Amino acid sequence: MTDHTDNTADTSNSHTTDFGTQSSLFFEAFFALHRGLPRQSPGSEATTRHLLSLCGPLPERPRALDLGCGPGPSALLLAAEAGGRGADVIAVDLNDGFLDELRAAAAARGLADRIRAVKADMGDLPWPDGSFDLVWAEGSAYNIGFATALARWKRLLAPGGTLVLSECEWTVDEPSAGARAFWDVHYPLHTTAQNLASVQAAGYQVLGVHLQPDSDWAAYYGPLGERVAGAPEPAGPEAAAALGFVREEIDVRERYGHEYGYTAYVLRPVTAGDGGAWTVRPEAAGDAAAVHALNSAAFGTPAEADLVDALRADAAWLPGLSYVAEDPDGSVAAHALLTRCEVDGARALALAPVAAAPALQRSGAGSAVVRALLAAAAERGENLVLVLGHPEYYPRFGFVPASRFGIKAPFEVPDEAMMALVLDDSVPVPAGTIKYPSPFGV
């Protein structure tokens, strides 16, 4: 992936950290290889549209900031399609050539009045807090580092605003020495679990997580590979070094591409409505009756309440992993429970049930109690949580389809509804069929 900056300002966190020692002639040759190509990182219009759909409702004419825009494929789509009438987009890059390409493309599509191309450093942005409804960074956050991007860009979001960014990650538990030989030098990769931990620590809720398909990589490396194959003999050592690096990058992808990929995150800062204003604590001895009543009211039947009572008496019960959120008057507003289950004999946790008082649903009480419960599980050294639930709710906590890990339910269930969250990726994730405690009756 190319660095969307001109690399003369800050290259310490780019994919190619050795760029900081290179000359301007190297940069000139490097960007000459990329100029005029449709994309500067893996992606597609289909992926951009999918990520946009995960953002949920946007203002009719949202204010968008596209960081590391390159020649602007995302900016162009956002300006045409985001919200009800397309977005007003400020597109940022440090490379003048890419910005010129974007201006020309915007004019050709009749979008010149919707896109403003600005030369600026994505690590030191001049706009006031709360300036944007949508901050977008496909394939560019690496320029300042994923965790740094999460921290620095958060202030730019208006209330209810959304951050969309992607990061190159390991997709296997144990990457090969060959893959590490490239990435550990240029840009050390992390796993989805590690990056989700960074997301949670930075104070975001997860609206969606999307592993980009191989076709997105082909859309980038296909044209770049053709350009490299037809490149003339390099004129000097700097041009030779630039061409050599791009060839190595393409070769590594061909040989080890199954071990890493780009994952996109759709995020929104946690606010009081997401649970920030609730008092959350472990269930106390005197809470059992209130928890029973809450679950009966929330589900409209006593089945889930009876399940909690049965689990409380079962060996699967784990003291300290039943949590409640309190109303200001001290009453129980929400409840969530983790109990022991197994995947092919390896220990895991089942998240069920999760309930909020009917009058307090969508108040953030349920989200607050789930976040606190997951944090408690992580602190205890647990590594895997499973949930069967609504695929539009649980991804905000970092859950992804369990099938991604080779985990399946012991009964027929839609793939997107059976989800898993890895809390500690230093422990191998087991594959196989889930074995629930006997009170679940499955």
Secondary structure as a PSIPRED ss2 file (coil, helix, strand):
# PSIPRED VFORMAT (PSIPRED V4.0)

   1 M C   1.000  0.000  0.000
   2 T C   1.000  0.000  0.000
   3 D C   1.000  0.000  0.000
   4 H C   1.000  0.000  0.000
   5 T C   1.000  0.000  0.000
   6 D C   1.000  0.000  0.000
   7 N C   1.000  0.000  0.000
   8 T C   1.000  0.000  0.000
   9 A C   1.000  0.000  0.000
  10 D C   1.000  0.000  0.000
  11 T C   1.000  0.000  0.000
  12 S C   1.000  0.000  0.000
  13 N C   1.000  0.000  0.000
  14 S C   1.000  0.000  0.000
  15 H C   1.000  0.000  0.000
  16 T C   1.000  0.000  0.000
  17 T H   0.000  1.000  0.000
  18 D H   0.000  1.000  0.000
  19 F H   0.000  1.000  0.000
  20 G H   0.000  1.000  0.000
  21 T H   0.000  1.000  0.000
  22 Q C   1.000  0.000  0.000
  23 S C   1.000  0.000  0.000
  24 S H   0.000  1.000  0.000
  25 L H   0.000  1.000  0.000
  26 F H   0.000  1.000  0.000
  27 F H   0.000  1.000  0.000
  28 E H   0.000  1.000  0.000
  29 A H   0.000  1.000  0.000
  30 F H   0.000  1.000  0.000
  31 F H   0.000  1.000  0.000
  32 A H   0.000  1.000  0.000
  33 L H   0.000  1.000  0.000
  34 H H   0.000  1.000  0.000
  35 R C   1.000  0.000  0.000
  36 G C   1.000  0.000  0.000
  37 L C   1.000  0.000  0.000
  38 P C   1.000  0.000  0.000
  39 R C   1.000  0.000  0.000
  40 Q C   1.000  0.000  0.000
  41 S C   1.000  0.000  0.000
  42 P C   1.000  0.000  0.000
  43 G C   1.000  0.000  0.000
  44 S C   1.000  0.000  0.000
  45 E H   0.000  1.000  0.000
  46 A H   0.000  1.000  0.000
  47 T H   0.000  1.000  0.000
  48 T H   0.000  1.000  0.000
  49 R H   0.000  1.000  0.000
  50 H H   0.000  1.000  0.000
  51 L H   0.000  1.000  0.000
  52 L H   0.000  1.000  0.000
  53 S H   0.000  1.000  0.000
  54 L H   0.000  1.000  0.000
  55 C C   1.000  0.000  0.000
  56 G C   1.000  0.000  0.000
  57 P C   1.000  0.000  0.000
  58 L C   1.000  0.000  0.000
  59 P C   1.000  0.000  0.000
  60 E C   1.000  0.000  0.000
  61 R C   1.000  0.000  0.000
  62 P C   1.000  0.000  0.000
  63 R E   0.000  0.000  1.000
  64 A E   0.000  0.000  1.000
  65 L E   0.000  0.000  1.000
  66 D E   0.000  0.000  1.000
  67 L E   0.000  0.000  1.000
  68 G C   1.000  0.000  0.000
  69 C C   1.000  0.000  0.000
  70 G C   1.000  0.000  0.000
  71 P C   1.000  0.000  0.000
  72 G C   1.000  0.000  0.000
  73 P H   0.000  1.000  0.000
  74 S H   0.000  1.000  0.000
  75 A H   0.000  1.000  0.000
  76 L H   0.000  1.000  0.000
  77 L H   0.000  1.000  0.000
  78 L H   0.000  1.000  0.000
  79 A H   0.000  1.000  0.000
  80 A H   0.000  1.000  0.000
  81 E H   0.000  1.000  0.000
  82 A C   1.000  0.000  0.000
  83 G C   1.000  0.000  0.000
  84 G C   1.000  0.000  0.000
  85 R C   1.000  0.000  0.000
  86 G C   1.000  0.000  0.000
  87 A C   1.000  0.000  0.000
  88 D E   0.000  0.000  1.000
  89 V E   0.000  0.000  1.000
  90 I E   0.000  0.000  1.000
  91 A E   0.000  0.000  1.000
  92 V E   0.000  0.000  1.000
  93 D E   0.000  0.000  1.000
  94 L C   1.000  0.000  0.000
  95 N C   1.000  0.000  0.000
  96 D H   0.000  1.000  0.000
  97 G H   0.000  1.000  0.000
  98 F H   0.000  1.000  0.000
  99 L H   0.000  1.000  0.000
 100 D H   0.000  1.000  0.000
 101 E H   0.000  1.000  0.000
 102 L H   0.000  1.000  0.000
 103 R H   0.000  1.000  0.000
 104 A H   0.000  1.000  0.000
 105 A H   0.000  1.000  0.000
 106 A H   0.000  1.000  0.000
 107 A H   0.000  1.000  0.000
 108 A H   0.000  1.000  0.000
 109 R C   1.000  0.000  0.000
 110 G C   1.000  0.000  0.000
 111 L C   1.000  0.000  0.000
 112 A C   1.000  0.000  0.000
 113 D C   1.000  0.000  0.000
 114 R C   1.000  0.000  0.000
 115 I E   0.000  0.000  1.000
 116 R E   0.000  0.000  1.000
 117 A E   0.000  0.000  1.000
 118 V E   0.000  0.000  1.000
 119 K E   0.000  0.000  1.000
 120 A C   1.000  0.000  0.000
 121 D C   1.000  0.000  0.000
 122 M C   1.000  0.000  0.000
 123 G C   1.000  0.000  0.000
 124 D C   1.000  0.000  0.000
 125 L C   1.000  0.000  0.000
 126 P C   1.000  0.000  0.000
 127 W C   1.000  0.000  0.000
 128 P C   1.000  0.000  0.000
 129 D C   1.000  0.000  0.000
 130 G C   1.000  0.000  0.000
 131 S C   1.000  0.000  0.000
 132 F E   0.000  0.000  1.000
 133 D E   0.000  0.000  1.000
 134 L E   0.000  0.000  1.000
 135 V E   0.000  0.000  1.000
 136 W E   0.000  0.000  1.000
 137 A E   0.000  0.000  1.000
 138 E C   1.000  0.000  0.000
 139 G C   1.000  0.000  0.000
 140 S C   1.000  0.000  0.000
 141 A H   0.000  1.000  0.000
 142 Y H   0.000  1.000  0.000
 143 N H   0.000  1.000  0.000
 144 I C   1.000  0.000  0.000
 145 G C   1.000  0.000  0.000
 146 F H   0.000  1.000  0.000
 147 A H   0.000  1.000  0.000
 148 T H   0.000  1.000  0.000
 149 A H   0.000  1.000  0.000
 150 L H   0.000  1.000  0.000
 151 A H   0.000  1.000  0.000
 152 R H   0.000  1.000  0.000
 153 W H   0.000  1.000  0.000
 154 K H   0.000  1.000  0.000
 155 R H   0.000  1.000  0.000
 156 L H   0.000  1.000  0.000
 157 L E   0.000  0.000  1.000
 158 A E   0.000  0.000  1.000
 159 P E   0.000  0.000  1.000
 160 G E   0.000  0.000  1.000
 161 G E   0.000  0.000  1.000
 162 T E   0.000  0.000  1.000
 163 L E   0.000  0.000  1.000
 164 V E   0.000  0.000  1.000
 165 L E   0.000  0.000  1.000
 166 S E   0.000  0.000  1.000
 167 E E   0.000  0.000  1.000
 168 C E   0.000  0.000  1.000
 169 E E   0.000  0.000  1.000
 170 W E   0.000  0.000  1.000
 171 T C   1.000  0.000  0.000
 172 V C   1.000  0.000  0.000
 173 D C   1.000  0.000  0.000
 174 E C   1.000  0.000  0.000
 175 P C   1.000  0.000  0.000
 176 S C   1.000  0.000  0.000
 177 A H   0.000  1.000  0.000
 178 G H   0.000  1.000  0.000
 179 A H   0.000  1.000  0.000
 180 R H   0.000  1.000  0.000
 181 A H   0.000  1.000  0.000
 182 F H   0.000  1.000  0.000
 183 W H   0.000  1.000  0.000
 184 D H   0.000  1.000  0.000
 185 V H   0.000  1.000  0.000
 186 H H   0.000  1.000  0.000
 187 Y C   1.000  0.000  0.000
 188 P C   1.000  0.000  0.000
 189 L C   1.000  0.000  0.000
 190 H E   0.000  0.000  1.000
 191 T E   0.000  0.000  1.000
 192 T H   0.000  1.000  0.000
 193 A H   0.000  1.000  0.000
 194 Q H   0.000  1.000  0.000
 195 N H   0.000  1.000  0.000
 196 L H   0.000  1.000  0.000
 197 A H   0.000  1.000  0.000
 198 S H   0.000  1.000  0.000
 199 V H   0.000  1.000  0.000
 200 Q H   0.000  1.000  0.000
 201 A H   0.000  1.000  0.000
 202 A C   1.000  0.000  0.000
 203 G C   1.000  0.000  0.000
 204 Y E   0.000  0.000  1.000
 205 Q E   0.000  0.000  1.000
 206 V E   0.000  0.000  1.000
 207 L E   0.000  0.000  1.000
 208 G E   0.000  0.000  1.000
 209 V E   0.000  0.000  1.000
 210 H E   0.000  0.000  1.000
 211 L E   0.000  0.000  1.000
 212 Q C   1.000  0.000  0.000
 213 P C   1.000  0.000  0.000
 214 D H   0.000  1.000  0.000
 215 S H   0.000  1.000  0.000
 216 D H   0.000  1.000  0.000
 217 W H   0.000  1.000  0.000
 218 A H   0.000  1.000  0.000
 219 A H   0.000  1.000  0.000
 220 Y H   0.000  1.000  0.000
 221 Y H   0.000  1.000  0.000
 222 G H   0.000  1.000  0.000
 223 P H   0.000  1.000  0.000
 224 L H   0.000  1.000  0.000
 225 G H   0.000  1.000  0.000
 226 E H   0.000  1.000  0.000
 227 R H   0.000  1.000  0.000
 228 V H   0.000  1.000  0.000
 229 A H   0.000  1.000  0.000
 230 G C   1.000  0.000  0.000
 231 A C   1.000  0.000  0.000
 232 P C   1.000  0.000  0.000
 233 E C   1.000  0.000  0.000
 234 P C   1.000  0.000  0.000
 235 A C   1.000  0.000  0.000
 236 G C   1.000  0.000  0.000
 237 P H   0.000  1.000  0.000
 238 E H   0.000  1.000  0.000
 239 A H   0.000  1.000  0.000
 240 A H   0.000  1.000  0.000
 241 A H   0.000  1.000  0.000
 242 A H   0.000  1.000  0.000
 243 L H   0.000  1.000  0.000
 244 G H   0.000  1.000  0.000
 245 F H   0.000  1.000  0.000
 246 V H   0.000  1.000  0.000
 247 R H   0.000  1.000  0.000
 248 E H   0.000  1.000  0.000
 249 E H   0.000  1.000  0.000
 250 I H   0.000  1.000  0.000
 251 D H   0.000  1.000  0.000
 252 V H   0.000  1.000  0.000
 253 R H   0.000  1.000  0.000
 254 E H   0.000  1.000  0.000
 255 R H   0.000  1.000  0.000
 256 Y H   0.000  1.000  0.000
 257 G H   0.000  1.000  0.000
 258 H H   0.000  1.000  0.000
 259 E H   0.000  1.000  0.000
 260 Y E   0.000  0.000  1.000
 261 G E   0.000  0.000  1.000
 262 Y E   0.000  0.000  1.000
 263 T E   0.000  0.000  1.000
 264 A E   0.000  0.000  1.000
 265 Y E   0.000  0.000  1.000
 266 V E   0.000  0.000  1.000
 267 L E   0.000  0.000  1.000
 268 R E   0.000  0.000  1.000
 269 P E   0.000  0.000  1.000
 270 V C   1.000  0.000  0.000
 271 T C   1.000  0.000  0.000
 272 A H   0.000  1.000  0.000
 273 G H   0.000  1.000  0.000
 274 D H   0.000  1.000  0.000
 275 G C   1.000  0.000  0.000
 276 G C   1.000  0.000  0.000
 277 A C   1.000  0.000  0.000
 278 W C   1.000  0.000  0.000
 279 T E   0.000  0.000  1.000
 280 V E   0.000  0.000  1.000
 281 R E   0.000  0.000  1.000
 282 P E   0.000  0.000  1.000
 283 E C   1.000  0.000  0.000
 284 A C   1.000  0.000  0.000
 285 A H   0.000  1.000  0.000
 286 G H   0.000  1.000  0.000
 287 D H   0.000  1.000  0.000
 288 A H   0.000  1.000  0.000
 289 A H   0.000  1.000  0.000
 290 A H   0.000  1.000  0.000
 291 V H   0.000  1.000  0.000
 292 H H   0.000  1.000  0.000
 293 A H   0.000  1.000  0.000
 294 L H   0.000  1.000  0.000
 295 N H   0.000  1.000  0.000
 296 S H   0.000  1.000  0.000
 297 A H   0.000  1.000  0.000
 298 A H   0.000  1.000  0.000
 299 F H   0.000  1.000  0.000
 300 G C   1.000  0.000  0.000
 301 T C   1.000  0.000  0.000
 302 P C   1.000  0.000  0.000
 303 A H   0.000  1.000  0.000
 304 E H   0.000  1.000  0.000
 305 A H   0.000  1.000  0.000
 306 D H   0.000  1.000  0.000
 307 L H   0.000  1.000  0.000
 308 V H   0.000  1.000  0.000
 309 D H   0.000  1.000  0.000
 310 A H   0.000  1.000  0.000
 311 L H   0.000  1.000  0.000
 312 R H   0.000  1.000  0.000
 313 A C   1.000  0.000  0.000
 314 D C   1.000  0.000  0.000
 315 A C   1.000  0.000  0.000
 316 A C   1.000  0.000  0.000
 317 W E   0.000  0.000  1.000
 318 L E   0.000  0.000  1.000
 319 P E   0.000  0.000  1.000
 320 G E   0.000  0.000  1.000
 321 L E   0.000  0.000  1.000
 322 S E   0.000  0.000  1.000
 323 Y E   0.000  0.000  1.000
 324 V E   0.000  0.000  1.000
 325 A E   0.000  0.000  1.000
 326 E E   0.000  0.000  1.000
 327 D C   1.000  0.000  0.000
 328 P C   1.000  0.000  0.000
 329 D C   1.000  0.000  0.000
 330 G C   1.000  0.000  0.000
 331 S C   1.000  0.000  0.000
 332 V E   0.000  0.000  1.000
 333 A E   0.000  0.000  1.000
 334 A E   0.000  0.000  1.000
 335 H E   0.000  0.000  1.000
 336 A E   0.000  0.000  1.000
 337 L E   0.000  0.000  1.000
 338 L E   0.000  0.000  1.000
 339 T E   0.000  0.000  1.000
 340 R E   0.000  0.000  1.000
 341 C E   0.000  0.000  1.000
 342 E E   0.000  0.000  1.000
 343 V E   0.000  0.000  1.000
 344 D C   1.000  0.000  0.000
 345 G C   1.000  0.000  0.000
 346 A E   0.000  0.000  1.000
 347 R E   0.000  0.000  1.000
 348 A E   0.000  0.000  1.000
 349 L E   0.000  0.000  1.000
 350 A E   0.000  0.000  1.000
 351 L E   0.000  0.000  1.000
 352 A E   0.000  0.000  1.000
 353 P E   0.000  0.000  1.000
 354 V E   0.000  0.000  1.000
 355 A E   0.000  0.000  1.000
 356 A E   0.000  0.000  1.000
 357 A C   1.000  0.000  0.000
 358 P H   0.000  1.000  0.000
 359 A H   0.000  1.000  0.000
 360 L H   0.000  1.000  0.000
 361 Q C   1.000  0.000  0.000
 362 R C   1.000  0.000  0.000
 363 S C   1.000  0.000  0.000
 364 G C   1.000  0.000  0.000
 365 A H   0.000  1.000  0.000
 366 G H   0.000  1.000  0.000
 367 S H   0.000  1.000  0.000
 368 A H   0.000  1.000  0.000
 369 V H   0.000  1.000  0.000
 370 V H   0.000  1.000  0.000
 371 R H   0.000  1.000  0.000
 372 A H   0.000  1.000  0.000
 373 L H   0.000  1.000  0.000
 374 L H   0.000  1.000  0.000
 375 A H   0.000  1.000  0.000
 376 A H   0.000  1.000  0.000
 377 A H   0.000  1.000  0.000
 378 A H   0.000  1.000  0.000
 379 E H   0.000  1.000  0.000
 380 R C   1.000  0.000  0.000
 381 G C   1.000  0.000  0.000
 382 E C   1.000  0.000  0.000
 383 N C   1.000  0.000  0.000
 384 L E   0.000  0.000  1.000
 385 V E   0.000  0.000  1.000
 386 L E   0.000  0.000  1.000
 387 V E   0.000  0.000  1.000
 388 L E   0.000  0.000  1.000
 389 G C   1.000  0.000  0.000
 390 H C   1.000  0.000  0.000
 391 P C   1.000  0.000  0.000
 392 E C   1.000  0.000  0.000
 393 Y C   1.000  0.000  0.000
 394 Y H   0.000  1.000  0.000
 395 P H   0.000  1.000  0.000
 396 R H   0.000  1.000  0.000
 397 F H   0.000  1.000  0.000
 398 G C   1.000  0.000  0.000
 399 F C   1.000  0.000  0.000
 400 V E   0.000  0.000  1.000
 401 P E   0.000  0.000  1.000
 402 A H   0.000  1.000  0.000
 403 S H   0.000  1.000  0.000
 404 R H   0.000  1.000  0.000
 405 F H   0.000  1.000  0.000
 406 G C   1.000  0.000  0.000
 407 I E   0.000  0.000  1.000
 408 K E   0.000  0.000  1.000
 409 A C   1.000  0.000  0.000
 410 P C   1.000  0.000  0.000
 411 F C   1.000  0.000  0.000
 412 E C   1.000  0.000  0.000
 413 V C   1.000  0.000  0.000
 414 P C   1.000  0.000  0.000
 415 D H   0.000  1.000  0.000
 416 E H   0.000  1.000  0.000
 417 A H   0.000  1.000  0.000
 418 M E   0.000  0.000  1.000
 419 M E   0.000  0.000  1.000
 420 A E   0.000  0.000  1.000
 421 L E   0.000  0.000  1.000
 422 V E   0.000  0.000  1.000
 423 L C   1.000  0.000  0.000
 424 D C   1.000  0.000  0.000
 425 D C   1.000  0.000  0.000
 426 S C   1.000  0.000  0.000
 427 V C   1.000  0.000  0.000
 428 P C   1.000  0.000  0.000
 429 V C   1.000  0.000  0.000
 430 P C   1.000  0.000  0.000
 431 A C   1.000  0.000  0.000
 432 G E   0.000  0.000  1.000
 433 T E   0.000  0.000  1.000
 434 I E   0.000  0.000  1.000
 435 K E   0.000  0.000  1.000
 436 Y C   1.000  0.000  0.000
 437 P C   1.000  0.000  0.000
 438 S H   0.000  1.000  0.000
 439 P H   0.000  1.000  0.000
 440 F H   0.000  1.000  0.000
 441 G C   1.000  0.000  0.000
 442 V C   1.000  0.000  0.000
